[in-house]
Amino acid sequence: MYIAIVRMDTPAVDHDKAVEISLSSTPTFTGLKDKGLLTKYYLSNESGGSGGFYVWESKEAADAWYTPEWSARLEATYGAKPSVTFFDSFVQVDNANDRIVVDGKPQ
């Protein structure tokens, strides 16, 4: 798995507004299921800042999404330039399913 953490310096919004903003883009991300997006967590900080925690099936799938056009679109929409940090995730503790996964294989 491949992890991307996206951060943007956006103004603080209350919980209900953060949910409203997030829900407006969920169709985009459900549409990425066949393009390698496994999970997206929306992030919001009560003192300002927003972003997302994305779990991709591969580095190639993530690289196909995070393009200069993507960055420009977010900056135009939210008024903040996004930053992205990538991580390879080779071991996961999956408490919801009571398992440990190494390189995509349950142990």
VENFEN-V139089 format. One record per residue. N is the residue number from 0. RES is the residue in one small letter. SS is DSSP state (A for helix, B for strand, O for the rest). NEAR is the number of other ideal C-beta (glycine too) atoms within 10 Angstrom. Layout:
n: [N/N]
res: [RES/RES]
ss: [SS/SS]
near: [NEAR/NEAR]
//
This chain:
n: [0/1/2/3/4/5/6/7/8/9/10/11/12/13/14/15/16/17/18/19/20/21/22/23/24/25/26/27/28/29/30/31/32/33/34/35/36/37/38/39/40/41/42/43/44/45/46/47/48/49/50/51/52/53/54/55/56/57/58/59/60/61/62/63/64/65/66/67/68/69/70/71/72/73/74/75/76/77/78/79/80/81/82/83/84/85/86/87/88/89/90/91/92/93/94/95/96/97/98/99/100/101/102/103/104/105/106]
res: [m/y/i/a/i/v/r/m/d/t/p/a/v/d/h/d/k/a/v/e/i/s/l/s/s/t/p/t/f/t/g/l/k/d/k/g/l/l/t/k/y/y/l/s/n/e/s/g/g/s/g/g/f/y/v/w/e/s/k/e/a/a/d/a/w/y/t/p/e/w/s/a/r/l/e/a/t/y/g/a/k/p/s/v/t/f/f/d/s/f/v/q/v/d/n/a/n/d/r/i/v/v/d/g/k/p/q]
ss: [O/B/B/B/B/B/B/B/O/O/O/O/O/O/A/A/A/A/A/A/A/A/A/A/A/A/A/A/A/A/O/O/A/A/A/O/B/B/B/B/B/B/B/B/O/O/O/O/O/B/B/B/B/B/B/B/O/O/A/A/A/A/A/A/A/O/O/A/A/A/A/A/A/A/A/A/A/A/O/O/O/O/B/B/B/B/B/B/O/O/B/B/B/B/A/A/A/O/B/B/B/B/O/O/B/B/O]
near: [19/20/15/22/15/19/17/19/15/19/10/13/16/10/9/8/11/18/13/11/16/17/10/9/13/11/8/10/16/10/10/16/9/6/12/19/20/13/11/20/11/16/16/19/14/10/5/13/15/22/23/19/13/24/17/25/14/12/14/10/17/21/14/14/16/16/10/7/8/14/15/12/12/17/13/8/11/15/11/17/12/20/12/16/10/14/10/8/13/11/10/15/9/10/8/6/7/8/11/12/16/10/10/11/7/11/8]
//
